[in-house]
Amino acid sequence: MTDDLKSNMLARRYVVRGRVQGVGFRWFVDYEARKLGLAGWVRNNLDGCVELLAIGTEQQLAALKAKLKQGPRAARVDDVWENPAEVIQGLTTFRIEGAW
């Protein structure tokens, strides 16, 4: 990755609410994020939401947010919260984290 590309990297934290646990949402996010070339992680939270951190360009993050609003077939997405986050140096792949 060039220094120019690294300087364009942004990080966003998303919290997705609705029927998003037990419907394959984390695997859906993992697939879409990898397809877009994003780094980060996704996990279930105790309150029933799904939380994720994504690192990429403005365009990559916008494409992911559109996918989050859609969700997998069995899900019902009620809300997607987005907040800026810090880019984590050295995080170069996307992964599914433990349930909590």
C-alpha positions in Angstrom: 0.0 0.0 0.0 1.4 3.4 -1.0 1.8 6.2 1.5 -0.7 8.2 -0.5 -3.3 5.4 -0.2 -2.6 5.0 3.6 -3.2 8.7 4.1 -6.7 8.3 2.6 -7.7 5.6 5.0 -10.6 6.4 7.3 -12.1 4.4 10.1 -15.7 4.2 11.1 -17.5 2.4 13.9 -21.0 1.2 13.0 -23.7 -0.1 15.3 -26.6 -1.9 13.6 -29.9 -2.4 15.4 -32.9 -4.5 14.6 -33.2 -8.3 14.1 -29.5 -8.7 13.4 -28.4 -11.6 15.6 -29.0 -15.2 14.7 -29.6 -14.3 11.1 -26.0 -14.6 9.7 -25.4 -10.8 9.9 -21.8 -11.1 11.0 -21.0 -13.5 8.1 -22.8 -11.1 5.7 -20.7 -8.2 7.0 -17.5 -10.2 6.8 -18.2 -11.2 3.2 -19.1 -7.7 2.0 -16.2 -6.0 3.8 -13.7 -8.5 2.3 -15.2 -8.0 -1.1 -14.8 -4.2 -0.7 -11.2 -4.6 0.5 -11.8 -3.2 4.0 -10.0 -4.0 7.2 -11.6 -4.3 10.6 -13.9 -6.5 12.6 -17.5 -7.3 13.4 -19.1 -8.7 16.6 -22.4 -9.3 18.3 -23.1 -7.2 21.4 -25.0 -8.3 24.5 -27.7 -5.7 23.9 -28.7 -7.5 20.6 -27.0 -5.2 18.2 -24.1 -5.8 15.9 -21.0 -3.6 16.1 -18.2 -3.2 13.6 -15.1 -1.2 12.9 -14.2 -0.7 9.2 -11.1 0.9 7.8 -10.9 2.0 4.2 -11.5 4.8 1.8 -14.6 7.1 1.8 -16.0 5.2 -1.1 -15.4 1.8 0.4 -17.0 2.8 3.7 -20.0 4.4 1.9 -20.5 1.1 0.0 -20.4 -0.9 3.2 -22.9 1.4 4.9 -25.3 0.8 2.1 -24.9 -2.9 2.5 -25.4 -2.6 6.3 -28.7 -0.9 5.8 -29.8 -3.7 3.5 -28.5 -6.6 5.6 -28.9 -10.3 4.7 -32.3 -11.7 3.8 -33.4 -12.9 7.2 -32.4 -9.7 9.0 -34.4 -6.6 9.7 -32.3 -3.5 10.0 -33.9 -0.7 12.0 -31.0 1.6 12.3 -27.3 2.0 11.4 -25.3 4.4 13.6 -22.0 5.6 12.2 -19.2 7.3 14.2 -15.7 8.3 13.3 -13.0 6.0 14.8 -9.2 5.8 14.9 -7.4 4.0 12.2 -5.6 1.0 13.7 -2.2 0.6 12.2 -1.3 -2.9 11.2 -4.9 -4.0 10.9 -5.0 -5.2 7.3 -7.8 -7.8 7.2 -11.4 -8.1 8.2 -12.5 -10.7 10.8 -15.4 -11.9 12.9 -14.8 -11.4 16.6 -16.2 -13.4 19.5 -19.8 -13.0 20.4 -19.2 -10.6 23.3 
